[in-house]
Structure formats: C-alpha cells, structure tokens
Amino acid sequence: MGSAADHAGHSTTEDARQAREFASARRSGRRVKTLKIVLPVVGCLIVAAGIAITVVARAIPDGVRLSNASIQDGRVVMDDPRMSGVDANDRPFQLVAQKAMQAITGGAVDLEGINAKVSISDDASAVIRASAGHYDPEGQKLNLTGKLDVQTTDGMEIAMRSAAIDLDEGVLTSDEPLFIQTSRQEIRANALRLSDSGDKIRLSGGVSIVLKPDRAANGVEDPADDGLKEAAAIMNDPRLADAEPFSPGDQ
C-alpha cells in the first residue's frame, strides 16, 4: 500500500518537474525568438539616424551659399545659410543653420544652430537638430556637439550629446549618454559605435532596453507580451555593456 502511494507521489513529482522544464524551455524559446526580432529593430533605428546625419554631413562643403555673408577676423561668416538637394539615392534633404563660418582660404566649416530635414526611406523622413557642428573636408570628419536630437515621422526619437562621424570610413561614434525611444521601446546607453556604414552597431556602458507591450482595447496586457518582458530583463543585464557588436542582418 505504502509502495503504491510512494510511486504515485514520485510520479506526481516527476510530472511537476517535467512541466517546469517544459515551461522553462518554452520561455527560453520565446526569449530567443523575441531577441531575434528586437536586436535587428534596434540596429535599424540607430542606422536610420546615422544615415540621416551622414546625408547632412556630406551636404555641408558643397551646399553653403554665400548670401548674408560678412568677413570677421579673417573668416567668412554667413547668417542663416540654407542648403537643399538630393543624396546619392535621390532622396531630398534640407538644412538651415543660424550661422556658418569658414576661413577665407577655405577649409573647415563651423555651423551653429543646425536644423535639417532628410529622407531616410521612401515613406519616412527625419528632422535633425544640433547645437553646433565642425566639418573638416580634408579629413572627411564631422563633429556634432552641444546637443543632438533626431525625430522621425514614423515615431522614433534619439537624443545624444555629441557624435563624431568619419565619412570616409563610414563610422559614427559617441562616447556620451544617448537615449532612443519609439512607441514600443526605450533604449539607453553611454556609448555608441556605428561602423561599416551601419552594418555593425555597438552599444556599450550601461545598456538598457525597456520594451512597452501593446495593450488590448480593455487595457489588459496581451499574455503573448510576457516574452517581451523577459527579453527586456535580459537586455538590462549589465553584462551586456561589454557585448560584442552585432549585425542588424543577423537573424
């Protein structure tokens, strides 16, 4: 009698263990699937901002018009310079600055109060605002400093304190805190490196992601969004600060 009871108890315990393992495997599979979606999306968001900034950078040396110009301390100072055109992919851009300065002999261009609008896809555009920019045509370098904000028509916002862009190498770096927000997620990091013209992305230094699940019409969260919460917990792991770069195309 006791043997049968012991066997039944063991069977119940074994069933419970298998159920836990099954649930754990299911959660693990859901986490992997979620991360395969989230990571490329994060990469694409940052790439979009990098592309937008690069378009503006390449417009600076050729597009500055010498209207409202004066000579101050051996430099040409232009008030309210305006630029417009299309990039190599025939996407239009516009740029307005409060002031632009360049040596009479040419060379580097300094811009203040930058406000630009660029197309980042067939159906989306971005507005870029930066406090100041320094463009070195010889070294093909652009430094944006003070404050840098990017807003896209499809709902993305990026806030950075600075960005250094190597146009020849296709590299954008920032060693200061940045914040990225969309309707579904918030991303924070203390440094960013975008290389290979956007194919490789590295976020480092206290990387965190907050995923905001969709809600049903009655305000109740969809149970399927549990996987997003688990993915968020993984992405908030401080060990990710030293994670290796990933490619947005790796799925």
FENVENHU-V878461 format. One record per pair of residues at least 24 apart in sequence whose C-alpha atoms are under 10 Angstrom apart, sorted by the first residue. I is the first residue (numbers start at 1). GAP is how many residues later the second one is. Records with the same first field share a line. If there is no record, write none. Layout:
I = GAP ; GAP
This chain:
26 = 201
27 = 199 ; 200 ; 203
28 = 199 ; 202 ; 203
29 = 198
30 = 194 ; 196 ; 197 ; 198 ; 200 ; 201
31 = 195 ; 196 ; 197 ; 198 ; 199 ; 200 ; 201 ; 203
32 = 195 ; 199
33 = 194 ; 195 ; 198 ; 218
34 = 191 ; 193 ; 194 ; 195 ; 196 ; 197 ; 198
35 = 192 ; 193 ; 195 ; 196 ; 197 ; 199 ; 200 ; 216
36 = 212 ; 213 ; 214 ; 215
37 = 211 ; 214
38 = 147 ; 171 ; 173 ; 190 ; 193 ; 194 ; 197 ; 210
39 = 196 ; 207 ; 208 ; 209 ; 210 ; 211 ; 212
40 = 206 ; 207 ; 208 ; 209 ; 210 ; 211
41 = 207 ; 208
42 = 138 ; 143 ; 144 ; 145 ; 159 ; 167 ; 206
43 = 151 ; 155 ; 156 ; 157 ; 158 ; 159 ; 160 ; 203 ; 204 ; 205 ; 206
44 = 154 ; 155 ; 157 ; 203 ; 204 ; 205
45 = 107 ; 111 ; 112 ; 113 ; 135 ; 136 ; 137 ; 203
46 = 110 ; 112 ; 134 ; 146 ; 147 ; 148 ; 152 ; 155 ; 157
47 = 73 ; 125 ; 147 ; 148 ; 150 ; 151 ; 152 ; 153 ; 154 ; 201
48 = 71 ; 72 ; 73 ; 77 ; 78 ; 102 ; 104 ; 108 ; 150
49 = 71 ; 77 ; 78 ; 79 ; 100 ; 101 ; 102 ; 103 ; 107 ; 108 ; 109 ; 149
50 = 70 ; 100 ; 113 ; 115 ; 120 ; 121 ; 122 ; 123 ; 144 ; 145 ; 147 ; 148
51 = 67 ; 68 ; 69 ; 75 ; 119 ; 121 ; 146 ; 147
52 = 41 ; 64 ; 65 ; 66 ; 67 ; 68 ; 69 ; 73 ; 74 ; 75 ; 76 ; 98 ; 100
53 = 63 ; 64 ; 65 ; 73 ; 74 ; 75 ; 76 ; 89 ; 91 ; 97 ; 110 ; 112 ; 119
54 = 88 ; 111 ; 112 ; 113 ; 116 ; 117 ; 118 ; 143
55 = 31 ; 32 ; 33 ; 36 ; 37 ; 38 ; 39 ; 61 ; 62 ; 63 ; 64 ; 65 ; 112
56 = 27 ; 28 ; 31 ; 37 ; 38 ; 39 ; 58 ; 59 ; 60 ; 61 ; 62 ; 72 ; 86
57 = 76 ; 77 ; 78 ; 80 ; 83 ; 84 ; 85 ; 86 ; 87 ; 108 ; 109 ; 110
58 = 29 ; 77 ; 79 ; 82 ; 83 ; 84 ; 109
59 = 24 ; 25 ; 26 ; 27 ; 28 ; 34 ; 35 ; 36
60 = 24 ; 35 ; 40 ; 49 ; 50 ; 51 ; 74 ; 75 ; 76 ; 77 ; 82
61 = 45 ; 46 ; 47 ; 48 ; 74 ; 75 ; 76
63 = 32
64 = 31 ; 32 ; 36 ; 45
65 = 35
66 = 34
68 = 31
69 = 30 ; 31 ; 32
70 = 31
71 = 30 ; 31 ; 32 ; 33
72 = 29 ; 31 ; 32
73 = 30 ; 31
74 = 28 ; 29 ; 30 ; 31
75 = 25 ; 26 ; 27 ; 28 ; 29 ; 30 ; 31
76 = 24 ; 25 ; 26 ; 27 ; 28 ; 29 ; 30 ; 33
77 = 24 ; 25 ; 26 ; 27 ; 32 ; 33 ; 34
78 = 24 ; 33
79 = 33
80 = 32 ; 33 ; 34
81 = 30 ; 33
82 = 33 ; 34
83 = 33
84 = 32 ; 33 ; 34
85 = 33
86 = 32 ; 33
87 = 31 ; 32
89 = 32
90 = 29
91 = 27 ; 28 ; 29 ; 30 ; 31 ; 34
92 = 25 ; 26 ; 27 ; 28 ; 33
93 = 24 ; 25 ; 26 ; 27 ; 32 ; 33 ; 34
94 = 24 ; 25 ; 33
95 = 32 ; 33 ; 34
96 = 33
97 = 32 ; 33 ; 34 ; 35 ; 36
98 = 33 ; 34
99 = 33
100 = 32 ; 33 ; 34
101 = 33
102 = 33
106 = 31
107 = 28 ; 29 ; 30 ; 31
108 = 26 ; 27 ; 28 ; 29 ; 30 ; 31 ; 32 ; 33 ; 34
109 = 24 ; 25 ; 26 ; 27 ; 28 ; 33
110 = 24 ; 25 ; 26 ; 32 ; 33 ; 34
111 = 24 ; 33
112 = 32 ; 33 ; 34
113 = 33 ; 34
114 = 30 ; 34
115 = 34
116 = 34
117 = 33 ; 34 ; 35
118 = 34
119 = 33 ; 34
120 = 32 ; 33
123 = 30 ; 31
124 = 28 ; 29 ; 30 ; 31
125 = 26 ; 27 ; 28 ; 29
126 = 24 ; 25 ; 26 ; 27 ; 28 ; 29 ; 30 ; 31
127 = 24 ; 25 ; 26 ; 30
128 = 24 ; 30
129 = 30
130 = 30 ; 31 ; 32 ; 33
131 = 30 ; 31
132 = 30
133 = 29 ; 30 ; 31
134 = 30
135 = 30
136 = 30
137 = 30
139 = 27 ; 28 ; 29
140 = 25 ; 26 ; 27 ; 28 ; 29
141 = 24 ; 25 ; 26 ; 27 ; 28 ; 30 ; 31
142 = 24 ; 25 ; 30
143 = 29 ; 30 ; 31
144 = 30
148 = 30
149 = 29 ; 30 ; 31
150 = 30
151 = 29 ; 30 ; 31
152 = 30
154 = 28 ; 29
155 = 26 ; 27 ; 28 ; 29
156 = 24 ; 25 ; 26 ; 27 ; 28 ; 29 ; 30
157 = 24 ; 25 ; 26 ; 29
158 = 24 ; 28 ; 29 ; 30
159 = 29
160 = 30 ; 31 ; 32
163 = 28 ; 29 ; 30
164 = 29
165 = 28 ; 29 ; 30
166 = 29 ; 31
167 = 30
168 = 29
169 = 26 ; 27 ; 28
170 = 24 ; 25 ; 26 ; 27 ; 28 ; 29
171 = 24 ; 25 ; 26 ; 27 ; 29 ; 30
172 = 24 ; 25 ; 26 ; 29
173 = 28 ; 29 ; 30
174 = 29
175 = 29 ; 30
176 = 29
177 = 27 ; 28 ; 29 ; 30
178 = 25 ; 29
179 = 29 ; 30
180 = 29
181 = 28 ; 29 ; 30
182 = 29 ; 30
183 = 28 ; 29 ; 30 ; 31
184 = 26 ; 27 ; 28 ; 29 ; 30
185 = 24 ; 25 ; 26 ; 27 ; 28 ; 47
186 = 24 ; 25 ; 26
187 = 24 ; 48 ; 49
188 = 48
189 = 52
190 = 51
191 = 50
193 = 52
194 = 51
195 = 50
196 = 51
198 = 49 ; 50
199 = 46 ; 47 ; 48 ; 49 ; 50 ; 51
200 = 45 ; 46 ; 47 ; 48 ; 49
201 = 43 ; 44 ; 45 ; 46 ; 47
202 = 39 ; 40 ; 41 ; 42 ; 43 ; 44 ; 45
203 = 37 ; 38 ; 39 ; 40 ; 41 ; 42 ; 43
204 = 34 ; 35 ; 36 ; 37 ; 38 ; 39 ; 40 ; 41
205 = 33 ; 34 ; 35 ; 36 ; 37 ; 38
206 = 30 ; 31 ; 32 ; 33 ; 34 ; 35 ; 36
207 = 28 ; 29 ; 30 ; 31 ; 32 ; 33 ; 34 ; 35 ; 36
208 = 24 ; 25 ; 26 ; 27 ; 28 ; 29 ; 30 ; 32 ; 33
209 = 24 ; 25 ; 26 ; 27 ; 28
210 = 25 ; 26
211 = 24
